[in-house]
Amino acid sequence: MNPVELLQKLIQFDTTNPPGNEVECIAFIRGLLTEAGIESTILARTPNRPNLIVRLTGEGKSAPILLYGHVDVVTTENQKWQHPPFEGKLADGYVWGRGALDMKGGVAMMLSAFLRAKTEGVKLPGDVVLAIVSDEEAGGEYGAQFLVEHHPELFRGIHYAIGEFGGFSLHIGKKRFYPIMIAEKQICWMKATVRGRGGHASMPIRGGAMAKLSRFLQKLDENPLPIHITPPARLMFESMASALGGPTGTLLKQLSNPMLTNGVLNLLGERGSLFIPLVRNTVSPTILHGSNKVNVIPSEVSVELDGRLLPGFGPEDMLMELKKIVGDEVEIEVIRFDPGPSEPNMGLFDVFTRILCEADPDGIPIPLLLSGVTDGRFFSRLGIQTYGFLPMNLPADFNFTQTIHAANERIPAAAVEFGTDAIYKALQRFE
């Protein structure tokens, strides 16, 4: 089964999370490994949310490397699709379906490269550990977090991992970049609460909890948090600037100067939206809680906030920055913080760079700071550096970020083959 056919099969398992139900998909993958003569281990917090671990023995010249990916996907509810989202149809040169990009496409690449290494008897520098996990889209409690907290011994001695997101082509000007994820932001979810006099809704109250919440949200909207240039962001900006050269390169280089960053972002306009969350901690209001009766004015109103911290920052930094904007009228508490490493370990970056340059001599690999989060935050607790390295040579008019999680999620079939070959080479060259 080639990588494209494998991806089609994986998409046909409806692993929408919640509830996930990844068990049949994981069983299918285990069956392929068994057919290839490879023993695997299933570990699960609950039976319907399994995780698969398998290892290929290498020559022991290098420390083991980890490949990991998730098979759960986000919902397709209320989306209109050109082709059914769980058919895995190959049409117009693309494989269509939920998970084609996030991240059954990546799992197909990894699994195909892993099986090829076994069947072709490749000499691996060190052991290769493959982990296929559940539950990434809903927080990882049944997947990577469970494995890291309850079975850390399976990852002993591993320093580097290949995971999502990165390696996809990104066209800027006349240049084709391949961002390789080296770092990601950190989850810092919060709850903001305001209080005021409540009562019967037939007797309006001025300046109550709702009014206070309105002022709070307006302050958040009008006052972005301070600029911070972290080492991963600096590496990314300077690499792009060097490759672009000319006026555009000069402009991008100034992003690394905190005194000039805001001005550069304003000059870039819509083109600068990619960089905005990479230079500051961010807060997005998402869930409101107030009265559950239309005729009751609530005395307490709260809003849940999706906060994202830059590498090297902690919840206390977020709370301090918010307090300077909103003052003491609002009570803010942290409800979830998933820490990540402050600085990346770049030990394998050059290996991945050379592989991409061989595959696409006109491509320019660059470091990427990801504004979202991946399961890499859990494996980082074990000292494992994740590289987002799922290479895809995408058409210039294909918008990768706007296609993930959207209707008509799809991936070029050629990109699946491209990524499989790149990962296969990586398995022979890690050190």
C-alpha positions in Angstrom: 0.0 0.0 0.0 1.6 3.3 -1.1 1.4 6.4 1.1 -1.5 7.9 -0.8 -3.6 4.8 -0.5 -2.7 4.6 3.2 -3.9 8.1 3.7 -7.2 7.4 2.0 -7.8 4.4 4.3 -7.0 6.4 7.4 -9.4 9.2 6.4 -12.2 6.6 6.1 -12.1 6.0 9.9 -14.3 8.7 11.5 -12.2 9.7 14.5 -14.0 13.0 15.2 -13.0 14.2 18.6 -15.0 14.3 20.7 -15.6 11.4 21.2 -12.6 10.2 19.2 -13.2 6.5 19.0 -9.7 6.0 17.5 -9.7 2.3 18.3 -10.6 0.9 14.9 -8.1 3.2 13.2 -5.3 2.2 15.6 -6.2 -1.5 15.1 -5.9 -1.0 11.3 -2.4 0.5 11.7 -1.4 -2.3 14.1 -2.5 -4.8 11.5 -0.2 -3.3 8.9 2.7 -3.4 11.3 1.9 -7.1 12.2 1.8 -8.0 8.5 5.3 -6.5 8.2 6.5 -8.6 11.1 6.7 -5.7 13.6 5.4 -6.2 17.1 3.6 -3.2 18.7 2.3 -2.2 22.1 -1.1 -0.7 22.8 -1.5 1.5 25.9 -4.7 3.2 26.8 -6.4 5.1 29.6 -9.7 3.9 28.3 -10.3 1.1 25.7 -11.7 3.3 22.9 -8.8 5.8 23.1 -5.7 3.7 22.5 -2.2 4.7 21.7 0.3 2.5 19.7 4.0 2.3 20.3 6.5 0.4 18.1 10.2 0.4 17.8 12.7 -0.5 15.1 16.2 -1.4 16.3 19.1 0.6 14.9 22.8 0.2 15.0 23.2 2.2 18.3 25.5 4.8 16.8 22.9 7.5 17.7 20.4 8.0 20.4 16.8 6.9 19.4 14.5 9.2 17.5 10.8 9.5 18.0 8.1 9.9 15.3 4.7 10.7 16.6 1.3 11.7 15.2 -2.4 11.7 16.1 -5.3 10.1 14.3 -8.2 12.0 15.9 -9.7 14.9 13.9 -11.9 17.9 14.5 -15.6 18.1 13.7 -17.1 18.6 10.2 -20.4 19.8 11.7 -22.1 22.6 9.8 -19.5 22.5 7.0 -20.3 22.1 3.3 -17.9 19.7 1.5 -17.3 19.2 -2.2 -16.6 15.5 -1.4 -17.7 13.5 1.6 -15.2 14.3 4.5 -14.7 10.6 5.4 -14.5 9.1 1.9 -10.8 9.8 1.4 -11.5 10.5 -2.3 -8.6 11.1 -4.8 -9.8 13.8 -7.2 -8.0 16.5 -9.2 -4.7 15.3 -7.8 -5.7 15.8 -4.2 -6.7 13.5 -1.4 -9.9 15.0 0.1 -11.1 14.5 3.7 -11.0 15.5 7.3 -7.5 14.9 8.6 -5.8 15.1 5.2 -3.6 17.9 6.6 -4.2 17.6 10.3 -2.8 15.1 10.7 -3.6 11.8 9.0 -1.5 12.9 6.1 1.5 13.2 8.4 0.7 9.8 10.0 0.6 8.3 6.5 4.0 9.7 5.8 5.6 8.5 9.0 4.1 5.1 8.9 5.0 4.6 5.3 8.6 5.7 5.9 8.8 3.4 9.0 7.4 0.4 7.1 9.8 1.1 4.2 12.7 1.1 6.5 11.7 -2.3 7.9 10.9 -4.0 4.5 14.1 -2.6 2.8 16.3 -3.5 5.8 17.8 0.0 6.1 20.6 0.5 8.5 19.3 3.0 11.0 21.8 5.1 13.1 19.7 4.4 16.2 16.4 3.0 17.2 13.3 4.6 15.7 10.2 4.8 18.0 6.9 5.4 16.4 4.0 6.6 18.5 0.5 6.9 17.0 -1.7 8.7 19.6 -5.3 9.7 20.3 -6.9 12.8 21.6 -4.5 15.6 20.4 -7.4 17.8 19.2 -9.0 17.8 22.7 -6.0 18.3 24.8 -4.0 15.0 24.8 -5.4 13.7 28.1 -5.9 10.3 26.6 -3.0 10.4 24.3 0.5 12.0 24.5 -0.1 13.4 28.1 -1.1 9.9 29.3 2.0 8.3 27.7 4.4 10.9 29.1 2.9 10.8 32.6 2.4 7.0 32.9 4.9 5.4 30.5 8.0 7.8 30.3 10.3 4.8 30.2 9.3 4.1 26.6 11.0 7.4 25.6 14.2 7.1 27.7 17.3 8.3 25.9 15.3 10.2 23.2 16.4 13.7 22.5 14.7 14.5 19.2 11.3 13.9 17.7 9.5 14.5 14.4 5.9 15.7 14.7 3.6 18.4 13.5 3.5 21.3 12.2 6.1 22.3 9.6 7.9 21.4 6.4 5.1 22.7 4.2 6.0 25.1 1.5 5.1 28.8 1.9 5.4 31.3 -0.9 6.5 34.8 -0.1 7.3 37.1 -3.0 9.1 34.9 -5.5 10.7 32.7 -2.8 9.5 29.3 -1.7 10.1 28.7 2.0 9.8 25.5 4.1 9.2 26.5 7.7 10.4 23.8 10.1 8.7 24.1 13.5 11.3 24.4 16.3 9.2 25.9 19.0 5.6 26.6 19.9 3.6 28.9 22.2 2.2 27.7 25.5 -1.5 27.3 26.5 -2.4 29.7 29.3 -6.2 29.5 29.6 -7.9 31.9 32.0 -11.2 32.9 33.4 -12.1 36.6 34.0 -14.9 37.4 36.4 -16.6 40.7 37.1 -19.3 41.4 39.7 -22.1 43.9 40.3 -25.6 44.4 41.6 -28.1 42.0 40.1 -31.8 41.9 40.0 -35.0 41.7 38.0 -34.5 42.6 34.3 -37.5 44.8 34.3 -35.5 47.3 36.5 -32.4 48.2 34.5 -29.1 48.6 36.3 -26.4 51.0 35.1 -22.8 50.0 35.6 -23.5 46.4 36.5 -21.5 43.3 35.8 -22.4 43.3 32.1 -21.2 46.9 31.7 -18.0 46.0 33.5 -17.4 43.0 31.3 -18.1 45.2 28.2 -15.4 47.6 29.3 -13.0 44.8 30.0 -13.5 43.3 26.5 -13.1 46.7 24.9 -9.8 47.2 26.7 -8.5 43.8 25.5 -9.6 44.6 21.9 -7.9 48.0 21.9 -4.7 47.2 23.8 -2.5 44.5 22.5 0.0 43.0 25.0 3.7 44.1 24.9 6.2 43.1 22.2 8.7 40.4 23.0 11.3 39.0 20.6 12.1 35.5 21.7 15.1 33.5 20.3 12.9 31.2 18.0 11.2 34.3 16.6 14.5 36.1 16.0 15.8 33.0 14.2 12.7 32.9 12.0 12.7 36.6 11.1 16.4 36.8 10.4 16.4 33.7 8.2 13.5 35.0 6.1 15.0 38.4 5.8 18.4 37.0 4.7 16.7 34.9 2.0 14.4 37.6 0.7 17.0 40.4 0.6 16.2 43.8 -0.9 13.7 46.2 0.7 11.4 43.4 1.9 14.2 41.6 3.6 15.4 44.8 5.3 11.8 45.4 6.5 11.4 41.9 7.9 14.8 42.1 9.7 13.4 45.1 11.6 10.8 42.8 13.2 13.5 41.7 15.5 13.9 45.2 16.9 11.2 45.6 19.6 11.3 49.4 19.1 10.3 49.0 15.5 8.2 45.8 15.5 4.8 47.5 15.7 5.7 49.9 12.9 6.8 47.1 10.7 3.6 45.1 11.3 1.6 48.2 10.4 3.5 48.6 7.2 3.0 44.9 6.3 -0.8 45.2 6.9 -2.6 41.9 6.2 0.7 40.2 5.2 1.9 40.8 8.7 -0.9 38.8 10.4 1.3 35.7 10.4 3.8 37.4 12.6 1.5 39.2 15.1 1.1 36.2 17.5 4.8 35.4 17.3 5.9 38.7 18.9 3.5 39.0 21.9 1.5 36.9 24.4 -2.1 36.9 23.2 -5.5 36.6 24.7 -8.8 35.7 22.9 -12.1 35.9 24.7 -14.1 32.7 23.7 -16.8 31.6 26.2 -19.2 33.8 28.1 -21.0 32.9 31.3 -23.9 35.1 32.6 -27.5 34.7 33.6 -29.3 31.6 32.5 -32.7 33.4 32.7 -33.6 36.2 30.3 -35.4 38.1 33.1 -32.5 38.0 35.6 -29.7 40.6 35.6 -26.6 38.6 36.7 -24.6 39.8 39.6 -21.6 37.8 38.3 -20.4 37.5 34.7 -17.3 35.7 33.4 -15.5 35.0 30.2 -13.1 32.3 29.4 -9.9 33.5 27.7 -7.7 31.5 25.4 -4.3 32.8 26.4 -1.1 31.9 24.5 2.3 32.5 26.0 5.6 32.9 24.1 8.4 30.4 24.9 10.1 31.4 28.1 7.1 33.1 29.7 4.9 31.9 32.5 1.3 32.6 33.8 2.6 35.3 36.1 3.8 37.3 33.1 0.4 37.0 31.4 -1.4 38.2 34.6 1.0 41.1 35.1 0.6 42.3 31.5 -3.2 42.0 31.7 -3.4 43.9 34.9 -1.6 46.8 33.5 -4.4 47.0 30.8 -7.5 46.2 32.7 -6.7 47.2 36.3 -8.3 45.7 39.4 -11.9 45.7 38.4 -11.6 42.2 36.9 -10.6 39.0 38.7 -8.5 36.8 36.5 -7.5 33.2 37.3 -5.5 30.7 35.3 -7.4 27.5 34.7 -4.9 25.7 32.6 -1.2 26.1 31.8 0.8 23.7 29.6 4.4 24.7 29.8 7.0 24.2 27.0 10.7 24.7 26.7 12.0 28.2 26.7 14.6 27.7 23.9 14.9 25.1 21.1 17.6 22.5 20.7 18.7 23.0 17.1 20.8 19.9 17.0 19.0 18.2 14.0 17.9 21.3 12.2 20.7 21.2 9.6 19.9 17.6 8.8 16.4 18.4 7.9 17.5 21.5 6.0 19.8 19.4 3.8 17.1 16.9 3.1 14.6 19.6 2.0 17.3 21.3 -0.2 18.0 18.1 -1.9 14.3 17.5 -2.6 13.7 21.1 -3.7 16.9 23.0 -4.6 14.9 26.2 -5.0 13.3 25.8 -1.5 14.6 27.7 1.5 14.1 25.9 4.9 13.7 28.3 7.8 12.9 27.9 11.6 9.3 28.3 12.6 7.8 29.4 15.9 4.3 28.0 15.9 1.5 30.2 17.3 -0.6 27.1 18.2 0.3 24.1 20.3 1.0 20.4 19.6 1.7 17.3 21.6 5.3 18.4 21.6 4.6 20.3 24.8 4.1 17.0 26.6 7.2 15.3 25.1 9.2 18.4 26.0 8.7 17.4 29.7 11.0 14.4 29.0 13.6 16.7 27.4 12.6 15.8 23.8 12.9 18.5 21.2 10.1 18.3 18.6 10.7 19.4 15.0 7.6 20.0 12.9 8.8 18.2 9.9 6.0 16.9 7.6 7.3 18.1 4.3 4.8 19.1 1.6 5.5 20.8 -1.7 2.3 22.7 -2.1 1.1 24.8 -5.0 1.7 28.6 -4.6 -2.1 29.3 -4.5 -2.8 26.6 -1.8 -3.5 28.2 1.5 -2.3 25.7 4.1 -3.4 27.5 7.2 -6.9 28.3 6.0 -7.5 24.7 4.8 -6.7 23.0 8.1 -9.9 22.3 10.1 -12.0 23.8 7.3 -14.4 22.4 4.8 -12.7 20.7 1.8 -9.5 19.9 3.7 -7.2 18.2 1.2 -3.6 17.5 0.4 -1.9 17.1 -3.0 -1.1 13.4 -3.5 2.3 14.4 -4.7 2.9 16.1 -1.4 2.2 12.9 0.5 4.9 11.1 -1.5 7.3 14.1 -1.1 6.9 14.0 2.6 7.3 10.3 2.9 10.6 10.4 1.0 11.9 13.2 3.1 11.1 11.4 6.4 12.5 8.2 5.0 15.8 10.0 4.4 15.7 11.5 7.9 15.5 8.1 9.4 18.8 7.2 7.8 20.6 10.4 8.7 19.6 11.5 12.3 22.6 11.7 14.6 
